[in-house]
Amino acid sequence: MTMKSIPKMFRKAALLAALLSATSAFADPDPVPVLWDFTYASNNGGNTKASGVLTTLDQGDGRFLITGITGQRNGIAFGNLIAPGSSATHNDNLLFARGRQLTAGGFSVEFARHELNISYQTSFSQLGGYTGYVDTLVRAGLGPISFTATRQVSPIPEPAEALLLSLGLAGLAAAARRRRPT
């Protein structure tokens, strides 16, 4: 098969696809945020209930860095997320996709003029050796909770998927056009 036997339109499409893939390899795309729905509630008969959405960035190793939070705890909106390492609780703002979803540092937010930390503790002495998730309202109290975070499924296709779909549709249109009798 020679270059002349390939229709001109297909040669142009192939050249365009090669150029796009070559330039995208050098581009530094903005990371796509991953959203997680979360809920937690007291698991010791208390009345703490919270839910909302965590905005994260995939770290590529099963960890997700929490970059934002929306939602409420007992009907009061969460404030700003506190930057990793700047909390009294040594928060790291990491969420894990599998297994135990938070670390001992957990994540911290501004809440009702206090700092609220949600974390996973092992042998937490202030709760009699409790192991599990903890809602800690710094300088105002703490309590054991059940915590779950579920990744939202995005209906938006990745740019590469959209490009491949577009090229495939263009190829089908060209093939259909060539088959029409003149």
C-alpha positions in Angstrom: 0.0 0.0 0.0 1.5 3.3 -1.0 0.8 6.7 0.4 -1.1 7.7 -2.8 -3.5 4.7 -2.3 -4.7 6.2 1.0 -7.4 8.8 0.5 -6.2 12.4 1.1 -8.7 13.0 3.9 -7.5 9.9 5.9 -3.9 11.1 5.5 -4.8 14.5 6.9 -6.7 12.9 9.8 -3.8 10.6 10.6 -1.4 13.5 10.5 -3.7 15.6 12.7 -4.0 12.7 15.2 -0.2 12.2 15.3 0.3 16.0 15.9 -2.3 16.1 18.7 -0.9 13.1 20.5 2.7 14.4 20.1 1.8 17.8 21.5 -0.3 16.5 24.3 2.6 14.4 25.5 4.5 17.6 26.3 1.5 19.5 27.8 1.1 19.6 31.5 -2.7 19.2 31.9 -4.5 20.6 34.9 -5.4 17.7 37.2 -9.0 16.8 37.2 -10.7 17.1 40.6 -12.3 13.9 41.9 -15.4 14.3 44.0 -16.4 12.1 46.9 -19.8 12.1 48.7 -19.2 11.5 52.5 -21.3 10.9 55.5 -20.7 10.3 59.1 -22.6 9.9 62.3 -22.1 9.1 66.0 -21.7 5.4 66.6 -22.1 5.7 70.4 -25.7 6.9 70.6 -24.8 10.6 70.2 -26.5 13.0 67.8 -23.6 14.0 65.5 -24.5 13.7 61.8 -22.6 15.2 58.9 -22.6 14.9 55.1 -21.2 16.7 52.1 -18.8 16.5 49.2 -15.0 16.3 49.4 -13.0 17.7 46.4 -9.8 15.8 45.9 -6.8 15.5 43.6 -5.6 12.0 42.7 -2.0 11.4 43.9 -1.6 8.4 41.7 -1.0 5.8 44.4 -4.4 5.2 45.8 -4.3 8.5 47.9 -6.4 11.5 47.2 -5.4 15.0 48.5 -8.5 16.8 49.9 -8.6 20.3 48.5 -12.1 21.4 49.3 -15.2 20.5 51.3 -18.9 21.5 51.2 -21.6 20.2 53.5 -23.0 20.4 57.0 -22.5 18.9 60.5 -25.7 18.9 62.6 -27.2 21.5 60.2 -24.3 24.0 60.4 -22.2 24.5 57.2 -18.5 23.5 57.2 -16.1 26.4 56.8 -12.8 26.4 54.9 -10.6 23.4 54.7 -7.4 23.8 56.9 -4.2 23.4 55.0 -2.2 20.1 55.6 0.1 20.3 58.6 -1.3 23.6 59.9 -3.7 22.1 62.3 -3.3 21.3 66.0 -4.2 17.7 65.0 -1.4 17.4 62.4 -3.9 16.9 59.6 -2.6 15.6 56.3 -5.9 16.0 54.3 -5.5 12.5 52.7 -8.3 10.2 51.7 -7.7 6.6 50.6 -9.7 4.8 47.9 -9.6 1.5 49.7 -9.5 0.1 53.2 -9.3 2.6 56.0 -10.1 5.9 54.3 -8.4 8.4 56.6 -5.1 8.6 58.5 -4.5 9.6 62.2 -4.1 13.1 60.8 -7.3 13.1 58.9 -8.7 16.3 57.5 -9.5 19.5 59.4 -12.1 22.3 58.6 -13.2 25.5 60.2 -16.5 24.9 62.0 -18.5 27.2 64.3 -15.5 29.2 65.4 -13.6 26.0 66.2 -11.4 23.6 64.3 -13.1 20.3 63.4 -10.9 17.2 62.6 -12.1 14.0 61.2 -9.6 11.2 61.5 -8.9 7.5 62.1 -7.4 6.7 65.5 -5.9 3.5 66.9 -6.1 2.9 70.7 -7.4 6.5 71.2 -6.7 7.0 74.9 -9.3 9.8 75.4 -12.0 7.3 74.4 -10.7 4.4 76.5 -8.5 2.8 73.8 -11.1 3.2 71.0 -10.0 2.3 67.5 -11.9 3.9 64.6 -13.0 7.1 63.1 -13.2 10.2 65.4 -14.9 13.6 65.1 -12.8 16.0 67.1 -14.1 19.5 67.7 -10.8 20.9 69.0 -11.1 22.4 72.4 -14.8 21.5 72.5 -15.1 17.7 72.6 -14.8 14.6 70.5 -16.7 11.4 69.7 -16.5 8.1 67.8 -18.2 8.1 64.4 -18.9 5.9 61.5 -17.4 7.5 58.3 -17.8 6.6 54.6 -16.7 8.3 51.4 -17.9 7.2 48.0 -16.4 8.4 44.8 -18.7 10.2 42.4 -18.8 8.9 38.9 -18.2 11.6 36.3 -20.3 11.6 33.1 -17.7 13.9 31.4 -15.5 12.0 29.0 -11.7 12.5 29.1 -10.2 14.7 26.3 -8.5 11.7 24.7 -11.8 9.7 24.7 -13.5 12.7 23.0 -10.8 13.0 20.4 -10.9 9.3 19.6 -14.7 9.4 19.3 -14.5 12.4 17.0 -11.9 10.8 14.8 -14.0 7.6 14.6 -17.1 9.5 13.7 -15.2 11.5 11.0 -13.9 8.2 9.6 -17.4 6.7 9.4 -18.7 9.8 7.7 -15.9 9.7 5.2 -16.5 6.0 4.5 -20.2 6.6 4.1 -19.6 9.5 1.7 -17.3 7.4 -0.5 -19.9 4.7 -0.9 -22.6 7.0 -2.2 -23.1 6.6 -5.9 -22.3 9.7 -8.0 
